[in-house]
Amino acid sequence: THLDVYKRQIYDWATFLAQWNTELLNDDEFTDSLPEEIKSSGWLGCPGATTKQIEMLEMRLGVKLPPSYHAFLSTSNGWKMTPFVRRIWSTEQVAWFHVRNQAWIDSYLASSAKSTSLPNAVSVTYDHQQTSTTIYIDHVQYTLEVSDKGDRAIYLLNPKVVADSGEWEAWFFADWLPSPKRYPSFWDLMEGEYAEWVCLH
C-alpha cells in the first residue's frame, strides 16, 4: 500500500487507520504480542472523542490542539498498540511531557549539553523532503506527550514550532537517538511510522 493514497484527502484518519489496522492484525509477529481481548475485537482503535472531550483536553492544557491531531482524536480517541510504542493516549491520558517524565527530560538535556557532536542547536532536515530547519534541544521541556513509551521511545508534539496551518512539529523521541526524529505534523509522524513498518516487512 502506498501512502500517496492518503495524501489525496488530508487527515483521512478513518481510511489510514483502517488500512494499518488490517495489515497489523494480519502480521503474526505483531499479533503475538497483543492481549487476547484486542485480537478478538479486530480493532486497535477506539471510539472517536466527542467535541466535549476534546474541548476539556484543550482547557486542561491551555492550548488549541493542532488540526491533524485534533482530527485523529475525533476519529479514534487513542490507539491500543503500534509496532513502535505501547499505545497512543486518549484525551484523558494526554499530558505535558514533563508531568510524568521530568527525570527523562533532565537526563536528556544533561547528556545533550555534554555532547560535542550535539550542541544546543542542531541542523536537521525533515523527512519527506521538508525544509531544513534548526532544532533547539530545550524544546523537549515544553512538549506534549501523546503516547505511552515503547522501547524507550515516545511520541511528542512540540508547541514551540507551529506552522501557519496551526500544525505543531511532531517528534519520535527516544533515548537511543542522538536527536528527535522530527515531522511537520502528527499526520506526517504517523505516515512516517507506517512507512517504516512497511519497510520492515
Accessible surface in RSA format (square Angstrom, percent):
REM  Atomic radii and reference values for relative SASA: ProtOr
REM  Chains: A
REM  Algorithm: Lee & Richards
REM  Probe-radius: 1.40
REM  Slices: 20
REM RES _ NUM      All-atoms   Total-Side   Main-Chain    Non-polar    All polar
REM                ABS   REL    ABS   REL    ABS   REL    ABS   REL    ABS   REL
RES THR A   1    87.98  62.6  27.08  27.5  60.90 145.1  23.55  31.6  64.42  97.4
RES HIS A   2   143.05  78.2 138.81  96.5   4.24  10.8  90.25  93.0  52.79  61.4
RES LEU A   3    24.43  13.6  19.37  13.9   5.06  12.7  19.37  13.6   5.06  13.6
RES ASP A   4    85.46  59.9  83.74  83.4   1.72   4.1  22.54  53.1  62.92  62.8
RES VAL A   5    69.29  45.6  62.36  56.5   6.93  16.7  62.36  54.2   6.93  18.8
RES TYR A   6     5.95   2.8   4.39   2.5   1.56   4.1   3.27   2.5   2.68   3.3
RES LYS A   7    93.34  45.5  79.26  48.6  14.08  33.5  47.49  42.7  45.85  48.8
RES ARG A   8   187.78  78.8 150.48  76.7  37.30  88.8  69.00  94.3 118.77  72.0
RES GLN A   9   117.76  65.8 112.66  82.3   5.10  12.1  36.68  78.1  81.08  61.5
RES ILE A  10   113.17  64.4  89.83  66.9  23.34  56.3  89.83  64.7  23.34  63.3
RES TYR A  11    60.65  28.3  48.09  27.4  12.56  32.7  32.36  24.3  28.28  34.9
RES ASP A  12    31.47  22.0  24.51  24.4   6.96  16.5  12.58  29.6  18.89  18.8
RES TRP A  13     2.04   0.8   0.43   0.2   1.61   3.8   0.43   0.2   1.61   2.6
RES ALA A  14    64.22  59.0  54.87  84.7   9.35  21.3  59.11  83.2   5.11  13.5
RES THR A  15    61.33  43.6  54.33  55.1   7.00  16.7  39.45  53.0  21.88  33.1
RES PHE A  16     1.69   0.8   1.04   0.6   0.65   1.7   1.04   0.6   0.65   1.9
RES LEU A  17     4.24   2.4   4.24   3.0   0.00   0.0   4.24   3.0   0.00   0.0
RES ALA A  18    46.89  43.1  44.76  69.1   2.13   4.9  45.89  64.6   1.00   2.7
RES GLN A  19    57.10  31.9  52.97  38.7   4.13   9.8   5.30  11.3  51.80  39.3
RES TRP A  20     2.39   1.0   2.39   1.2   0.00   0.0   2.39   1.3   0.00   0.0
RES ASN A  21    11.01   7.6  11.01  10.6   0.00   0.0   0.00   0.0  11.01  10.6
RES THR A  22    73.82  52.5  69.08  70.0   4.73  11.3  48.85  65.6  24.97  37.7
RES GLU A  23    36.97  21.2  31.54  23.9   5.44  13.0  25.02  48.4  11.96   9.8
RES LEU A  24     0.00   0.0   0.00   0.0   0.00   0.0   0.00   0.0   0.00   0.0
RES LEU A  25    40.63  22.6  22.63  16.2  18.00  45.3  22.63  15.9  18.00  48.4
RES ASN A  26   115.22  79.5  85.35  82.5  29.87  71.9  27.34  65.8  87.89  84.9
RES ASP A  27    21.05  14.7  14.24  14.2   6.81  16.1  11.14  26.2   9.91   9.9
RES ASP A  28   111.19  77.9 107.18 106.7   4.01   9.5  31.11  73.2  80.08  79.9
RES GLU A  29   139.59  80.1 123.13  93.2  16.45  39.2  49.98  96.7  89.61  73.2
RES PHE A  30    16.69   8.4  10.72   6.6   5.97  15.5  16.50  10.0   0.19   0.5
RES THR A  31    16.34  11.6  16.24  16.5   0.10   0.2   7.47  10.0   8.87  13.4
RES ASP A  32   113.05  79.2  85.07  84.7  27.98  66.2  27.01  63.6  86.04  85.8
RES SER A  33    78.16  66.0  48.18  64.3  29.97  69.0  52.08 110.9  26.08  36.5
RES LEU A  34     9.30   5.2   0.00   0.0   9.30  23.4   0.44   0.3   8.87  23.9
RES PRO A  35    54.62  39.8  42.41  38.7  12.21  44.4  54.22  44.8   0.41   2.5
RES GLU A  36   117.16  67.3 111.05  84.0   6.11  14.5  63.70 123.2  53.46  43.6
RES GLU A  37   121.90  70.0 111.26  84.2  10.64  25.3  61.50 119.0  60.40  49.3
RES ILE A  38    13.16   7.5  11.96   8.9   1.20   2.9  13.16   9.5   0.00   0.0
RES LYS A  39    75.22  36.7  58.24  35.7  16.98  40.4  25.73  23.2  49.50  52.7
RES SER A  40    89.51  75.6  49.35  65.9  40.16  92.5  45.92  97.8  43.59  61.1
RES SER A  41    66.40  56.1  28.81  38.4  37.59  86.6  40.54  86.3  25.86  36.2
RES GLY A  42    36.89  45.5   0.00   N/A  36.89  45.5  22.91  62.9  13.97  31.3
RES TRP A  43    87.71  35.2  87.71  42.5   0.00   0.0  78.36  41.8   9.35  15.2
RES LEU A  44     0.00   0.0   0.00   0.0   0.00   0.0   0.00   0.0   0.00   0.0
RES GLY A  45     0.24   0.3   0.00   N/A   0.24   0.3   0.00   0.0   0.24   0.5
RES CYS A  46    26.89  20.3  22.82  25.5   4.06   9.5   7.94  20.1  18.94  20.4
RES PRO A  47   119.72  87.3 104.45  95.2  15.27  55.5 116.20  95.9   3.52  21.9
RES GLY A  48    32.86  40.5   0.00   N/A  32.86  40.5   6.05  16.6  26.81  60.0
RES ALA A  49    10.25   9.4   0.00   0.0  10.25  23.3   0.13   0.2  10.11  26.8
RES THR A  50    77.36  55.0  69.83  70.8   7.52  17.9  74.17  99.6   3.19   4.8
RES THR A  51   101.42  72.1  91.36  92.6  10.06  24.0  57.34  77.0  44.08  66.6
RES LYS A  52   129.10  63.0 126.18  77.4   2.92   6.9  79.29  71.4  49.81  53.1
RES GLN A  53    57.41  32.1  53.49  39.1   3.92   9.3  19.17  40.8  38.25  29.0
RES ILE A  54     2.81   1.6   2.81   2.1   0.00   0.0   2.81   2.0   0.00   0.0
RES GLU A  55    84.13  48.3  80.98  61.3   3.15   7.5  28.03  54.2  56.10  45.8
RES MET A  56   110.46  57.2 105.03  69.5   5.43  12.9  89.92  76.4  20.54  27.2
RES LEU A  57     3.15   1.8   0.38   0.3   2.77   7.0   2.41   1.7   0.74   2.0
RES GLU A  58    18.31  10.5  15.94  12.1   2.37   5.6   8.76  16.9   9.55   7.8
RES MET A  59   148.63  77.0 123.36  81.6  25.27  60.2  91.81  78.1  56.82  75.3
RES ARG A  60   127.74  53.6  90.65  46.2  37.09  88.3  72.57  99.2  55.17  33.4
RES LEU A  61    15.28   8.5   1.80   1.3  13.48  33.9   2.19   1.5  13.09  35.2
RES GLY A  62    63.33  78.1   0.00   N/A  63.33  78.1  33.69  92.4  29.64  66.4
RES VAL A  63    42.68  28.1  29.31  26.5  13.37  32.2  39.57  34.4   3.11   8.4
RES LYS A  64   159.74  77.9 145.21  89.1  14.53  34.6  99.18  89.3  60.56  64.5
RES LEU A  65     8.49   4.7   0.00   0.0   8.49  21.3   0.00   0.0   8.49  22.9
RES PRO A  66     1.68   1.2   0.84   0.8   0.84   3.1   1.68   1.4   0.00   0.0
RES PRO A  67    50.91  37.1  41.18  37.5   9.73  35.4  47.98  39.6   2.93  18.2
RES SER A  68     0.00   0.0   0.00   0.0   0.00   0.0   0.00   0.0   0.00   0.0
RES TYR A  69     0.00   0.0   0.00   0.0   0.00   0.0   0.00   0.0   0.00   0.0
RES HIS A  70    66.11  36.1  66.11  46.0   0.00   0.0  39.39  40.6  26.72  31.1
RES ALA A  71    26.90  24.7  21.94  33.9   4.95  11.3  26.13  36.8   0.76   2.0
RES PHE A  72     0.12   0.1   0.12   0.1   0.00   0.0   0.12   0.1   0.00   0.0
RES LEU A  73     0.00   0.0   0.00   0.0   0.00   0.0   0.00   0.0   0.00   0.0
RES SER A  74    51.63  43.6  34.61  46.2  17.01  39.2  26.90  57.3  24.73  34.6
RES THR A  75    50.35  35.8  30.20  30.6  20.16  48.0  20.90  28.1  29.46  44.5
RES SER A  76     0.02   0.0   0.02   0.0   0.00   0.0   0.02   0.0   0.00   0.0
RES ASN A  77    15.37  10.6  12.16  11.7   3.22   7.7   3.36   8.1  12.01  11.6
RES GLY A  78     1.92   2.4   0.00   N/A   1.92   2.4   1.92   5.3   0.00   0.0
RES TRP A  79     3.36   1.3   2.01   1.0   1.35   3.2   1.60   0.9   1.76   2.9
RES LYS A  80    49.99  24.4  49.17  30.2   0.82   2.0  29.02  26.1  20.98  22.3
RES MET A  81    38.14  19.8  38.14  25.2   0.00   0.0  22.94  19.5  15.20  20.1
RES THR A  82     4.48   3.2   0.19   0.2   4.29  10.2   0.19   0.3   4.29   6.5
RES PRO A  83    46.02  33.5  11.53  10.5  34.49 125.4  16.52  13.6  29.50 183.3
RES PHE A  84    34.33  17.2  25.00  15.5   9.33  24.3  31.33  19.0   3.00   8.6
RES VAL A  85     3.60   2.4   0.00   0.0   3.60   8.7   2.51   2.2   1.09   2.9
RES ARG A  86   135.56  56.9 133.34  68.0   2.22   5.3  43.86  59.9  91.70  55.6
RES ARG A  87    87.76  36.8  87.76  44.7   0.00   0.0   6.96   9.5  80.80  49.0
RES ILE A  88     3.75   2.1   2.06   1.5   1.69   4.1   2.06   1.5   1.69   4.6
RES TRP A  89    30.95  12.4  30.95  15.0   0.00   0.0  30.95  16.5   0.00   0.0
RES SER A  90    19.63  16.6  19.21  25.6   0.42   1.0  13.92  29.6   5.71   8.0
RES THR A  91     3.84   2.7   1.96   2.0   1.88   4.5   1.92   2.6   1.92   2.9
RES GLU A  92   113.04  64.9  83.80  63.4  29.24  69.6  68.40 132.3  44.64  36.4
RES GLN A  93    66.95  37.4  62.95  46.0   4.00   9.5  25.35  54.0  41.60  31.5
RES VAL A  94     0.75   0.5   0.00   0.0   0.75   1.8   0.00   0.0   0.75   2.0
RES ALA A  95    10.34   9.5   9.60  14.8   0.74   1.7  10.34  14.6   0.00   0.0
RES TRP A  96    49.51  19.9  49.03  23.7   0.48   1.1  38.93  20.8  10.58  17.2
RES PHE A  97     0.00   0.0   0.00   0.0   0.00   0.0   0.00   0.0   0.00   0.0
RES HIS A  98    69.95  38.2  65.77  45.7   4.19  10.7  37.73  38.9  32.22  37.5
RES VAL A  99    95.12  62.6  62.73  56.8  32.39  78.1  68.20  59.3  26.92  73.0
RES ARG A 100   120.57  50.6  86.11  43.9  34.47  82.1  61.43  84.0  59.15  35.8
RES ASN A 101    11.76   8.1   7.97   7.7   3.79   9.1   3.79   9.1   7.97   7.7
RES GLN A 102    65.90  36.8  62.37  45.6   3.53   8.4  48.18 102.6  17.71  13.4
RES ALA A 103    82.74  76.1  68.97 106.4  13.77  31.3  73.87 104.0   8.87  23.5
RES TRP A 104    34.36  13.8  26.58  12.9   7.78  18.3  32.74  17.5   1.62   2.6
RES ILE A 105     0.00   0.0   0.00   0.0   0.00   0.0   0.00   0.0   0.00   0.0
RES ASP A 106    74.88  52.5  69.13  68.8   5.75  13.6  29.98  70.6  44.90  44.8
RES SER A 107    70.53  59.6  60.18  80.3  10.34  23.8  30.77  65.5  39.76  55.7
RES TYR A 108    16.82   7.9  12.50   7.1   4.33  11.3  16.57  12.5   0.25   0.3
RES LEU A 109    50.74  28.3  46.67  33.4   4.06  10.2  47.03  33.0   3.71  10.0
RES ALA A 110    48.09  44.2  38.29  59.1   9.80  22.3  47.27  66.6   0.82   2.2
RES SER A 111    63.35  53.5  53.63  71.6   9.72  22.4  45.93  97.8  17.41  24.4
RES SER A 112     7.33   6.2   4.63   6.2   2.70   6.2   5.37  11.4   1.96   2.7
RES ALA A 113    90.06  82.8  48.21  74.4  41.85  95.2  61.17  86.1  28.89  76.5
RES LYS A 114   170.77  83.3 141.34  86.7  29.43  70.1  95.92  86.3  74.85  79.7
RES SER A 115    39.11  33.0  23.15  30.9  15.96  36.8  24.27  51.7  14.84  20.8
RES THR A 116   142.52 101.4 106.86 108.3  35.65  85.0  85.78 115.2  56.73  85.8
RES SER A 117    99.32  83.9  68.59  91.5  30.73  70.8  53.66 114.3  45.66  64.0
RES LEU A 118    16.72   9.3  16.41  11.7   0.31   0.8  16.41  11.5   0.31   0.8
RES PRO A 119    74.83  54.5  66.17  60.3   8.65  31.5  74.83  61.8   0.00   0.0
RES ASN A 120    88.65  61.1  75.85  73.3  12.80  30.8  38.55  92.8  50.10  48.4
RES ALA A 121    44.39  40.8  29.53  45.6  14.86  33.8  29.69  41.8  14.69  38.9
RES VAL A 122    25.52  16.8  23.38  21.2   2.15   5.2  25.52  22.2   0.00   0.0
RES SER A 123    90.31  76.3  63.52  84.8  26.78  61.7  41.03  87.4  49.28  69.0
RES VAL A 124    34.25  22.5  25.79  23.3   8.46  20.4  34.25  29.8   0.00   0.0
RES THR A 125    87.32  62.1  63.41  64.3  23.92  57.0  40.21  54.0  47.11  71.2
RES TYR A 126    23.35  10.9  17.57  10.0   5.79  15.1  13.78  10.4   9.57  11.8
RES ASP A 127    54.62  38.3  47.70  47.5   6.92  16.4  16.51  38.9  38.11  38.0
RES HIS A 128    57.22  31.3  36.94  25.7  20.28  51.9  28.74  29.6  28.48  33.1
RES GLN A 129   172.55  96.5 139.38 101.9  33.17  79.0  69.31 147.5 103.24  78.3
RES GLN A 130    68.84  38.5  61.12  44.7   7.72  18.4   2.52   5.4  66.32  50.3
RES THR A 131   104.28  74.2  93.55  94.8  10.73  25.6  66.68  89.6  37.61  56.8
RES SER A 132    65.29  55.2  45.10  60.2  20.19  46.5  32.69  69.6  32.60  45.7
RES THR A 133    51.09  36.3  40.47  41.0  10.61  25.3  49.91  67.0   1.18   1.8
RES THR A 134    59.89  42.6  46.51  47.2  13.38  31.9  16.90  22.7  42.99  65.0
RES ILE A 135     2.49   1.4   0.94   0.7   1.55   3.7   2.49   1.8   0.00   0.0
RES TYR A 136   101.44  47.4 101.40  57.7   0.04   0.1  60.87  45.7  40.56  50.0
RES ILE A 137     3.96   2.3   3.47   2.6   0.49   1.2   3.91   2.8   0.05   0.1
RES ASP A 138    66.71  46.7  66.66  66.3   0.05   0.1  22.43  52.8  44.27  44.2
RES HIS A 139    28.13  15.4  28.13  19.6   0.00   0.0  11.54  11.9  16.60  19.3
RES VAL A 140     0.00   0.0   0.00   0.0   0.00   0.0   0.00   0.0   0.00   0.0
RES GLN A 141    48.04  26.9  47.15  34.5   0.89   2.1  24.23  51.6  23.81  18.1
RES TYR A 142   105.14  49.1 100.29  57.1   4.85  12.6  58.92  44.3  46.21  57.0
RES THR A 143     0.00   0.0   0.00   0.0   0.00   0.0   0.00   0.0   0.00   0.0
RES LEU A 144     0.00   0.0   0.00   0.0   0.00   0.0   0.00   0.0   0.00   0.0
RES GLU A 145     3.85   2.2   3.85   2.9   0.00   0.0   0.00   0.0   3.85   3.1
RES VAL A 146     0.00   0.0   0.00   0.0   0.00   0.0   0.00   0.0   0.00   0.0
RES SER A 147     0.00   0.0   0.00   0.0   0.00   0.0   0.00   0.0   0.00   0.0
RES ASP A 148    33.29  23.3  32.38  32.2   0.91   2.1   1.10   2.6  32.19  32.1
RES LYS A 149    77.78  37.9  77.75  47.7   0.03   0.1  46.16  41.5  31.62  33.7
RES GLY A 150     7.22   8.9   0.00   N/A   7.22   8.9   7.22  19.8   0.00   0.0
RES ASP A 151   106.30  74.5  82.93  82.5  23.38  55.3  39.92  94.0  66.38  66.2
RES ARG A 152   138.06  58.0 129.46  66.0   8.60  20.5  59.99  82.0  78.07  47.3
RES ALA A 153     0.43   0.4   0.43   0.7   0.00   0.0   0.43   0.6   0.00   0.0
RES ILE A 154     0.86   0.5   0.86   0.6   0.00   0.0   0.86   0.6   0.00   0.0
RES TYR A 155     0.01   0.0   0.01   0.0   0.00   0.0   0.00   0.0   0.01   0.0
RES LEU A 156     0.00   0.0   0.00   0.0   0.00   0.0   0.00   0.0   0.00   0.0
RES LEU A 157     0.13   0.1   0.13   0.1   0.00   0.0   0.13   0.1   0.00   0.0
RES ASN A 158     0.10   0.1   0.06   0.1   0.04   0.1   0.00   0.0   0.10   0.1
RES PRO A 159    34.34  25.0  19.16  17.5  15.18  55.2  19.18  15.8  15.16  94.2
RES LYS A 160   111.46  54.4  81.64  50.1  29.82  71.0  32.50  29.3  78.96  84.1
RES VAL A 161    49.79  32.8  46.10  41.7   3.69   8.9  49.22  42.8   0.57   1.5
RES VAL A 162    79.69  52.4  46.60  42.2  33.09  79.7  46.98  40.8  32.71  88.7
RES ALA A 163    52.86  48.6  35.93  55.4  16.94  38.5  46.54  65.5   6.33  16.8
RES ASP A 164   164.57 115.3 122.53 122.0  42.04  99.4  45.47 107.0 119.10 118.8
RES SER A 165    75.22  63.6  44.39  59.2  30.83  71.0  54.15 115.3  21.07  29.5
RES GLY A 166    26.99  33.3   0.00   N/A  26.99  33.3  24.10  66.1   2.89   6.5
RES GLU A 167     8.72   5.0   8.05   6.1   0.67   1.6   7.96  15.4   0.76   0.6
RES TRP A 168    13.38   5.4  13.02   6.3   0.36   0.8   4.40   2.3   8.98  14.6
RES GLU A 169     3.23   1.9   1.01   0.8   2.23   5.3   1.23   2.4   2.01   1.6
RES ALA A 170     0.00   0.0   0.00   0.0   0.00   0.0   0.00   0.0   0.00   0.0
RES TRP A 171     0.85   0.3   0.85   0.4   0.00   0.0   0.85   0.5   0.00   0.0
RES PHE A 172    14.52   7.3  14.52   9.0   0.00   0.0  14.52   8.8   0.00   0.0
RES PHE A 173     1.18   0.6   1.18   0.7   0.00   0.0   1.18   0.7   0.00   0.0
RES ALA A 174     1.58   1.5   0.00   0.0   1.58   3.6   0.00   0.0   1.58   4.2
RES ASP A 175    69.84  48.9  41.57  41.4  28.27  66.8  19.38  45.6  50.46  50.3
RES TRP A 176   110.51  44.3  78.77  38.1  31.75  74.5  88.18  47.0  22.34  36.2
RES LEU A 177    41.63  23.2  34.86  24.9   6.77  17.0  35.94  25.2   5.69  15.3
RES PRO A 178    98.99  72.1  86.50  78.8  12.49  45.4  98.05  80.9   0.94   5.9
RES SER A 179    21.51  18.2  15.55  20.7   5.96  13.7   1.12   2.4  20.39  28.6
RES PRO A 180     8.17   6.0   0.53   0.5   7.64  27.8   0.90   0.7   7.27  45.2
RES LYS A 181    69.03  33.7  64.81  39.8   4.21  10.0  47.83  43.1  21.20  22.6
RES ARG A 182    12.32   5.2   4.69   2.4   7.62  18.1   2.59   3.5   9.72   5.9
RES TYR A 183     1.24   0.6   1.24   0.7   0.00   0.0   0.17   0.1   1.07   1.3
RES PRO A 184    32.12  23.4  26.39  24.1   5.72  20.8  28.91  23.9   3.21  19.9
RES SER A 185     5.11   4.3   5.11   6.8   0.00   0.0   3.27   7.0   1.84   2.6
RES PHE A 186     0.66   0.3   0.00   0.0   0.66   1.7   0.00   0.0   0.66   1.9
RES TRP A 187     9.23   3.7   9.03   4.4   0.20   0.5   6.72   3.6   2.51   4.1
RES ASP A 188    26.66  18.7  26.66  26.5   0.00   0.0   0.00   0.0  26.66  26.6
RES LEU A 189     0.00   0.0   0.00   0.0   0.00   0.0   0.00   0.0   0.00   0.0
RES MET A 190     1.94   1.0   1.94   1.3   0.00   0.0   0.29   0.2   1.65   2.2
RES GLU A 191     1.29   0.7   1.29   1.0   0.00   0.0   0.48   0.9   0.81   0.7
RES GLY A 192     8.07   9.9   0.00   N/A   8.07   9.9   4.82  13.2   3.25   7.3
RES GLU A 193     2.44   1.4   2.44   1.8   0.00   0.0   0.00   0.0   2.44   2.0
RES TYR A 194     1.99   0.9   1.99   1.1   0.00   0.0   1.86   1.4   0.14   0.2
RES ALA A 195    32.95  30.3  29.38  45.3   3.57   8.1  32.52  45.8   0.43   1.1
RES GLU A 196    63.79  36.6  58.46  44.2   5.33  12.7  25.01  48.4  38.78  31.7
RES TRP A 197    15.95   6.4  15.95   7.7   0.00   0.0  14.43   7.7   1.52   2.5
RES VAL A 198    55.29  36.4  50.05  45.3   5.23  12.6  51.28  44.6   4.00  10.9
RES CYS A 199   110.46  83.6  74.13  82.7  36.33  85.4  28.32  71.8  82.14  88.6
RES LEU A 200   122.87  68.4  90.23  64.6  32.64  82.1  94.76  66.5  28.12  75.7
RES HIS A 201   117.05  64.0  50.95  35.4  66.10 169.1  79.53  82.0  37.52  43.7
END  Absolute sums over single chains surface
CHAIN  1 A     9889.3       7887.7       2001.6       5561.2       4328.1
END  Absolute sums over all chains
TOTAL          9889.3       7887.7       2001.6       5561.2       4328.1
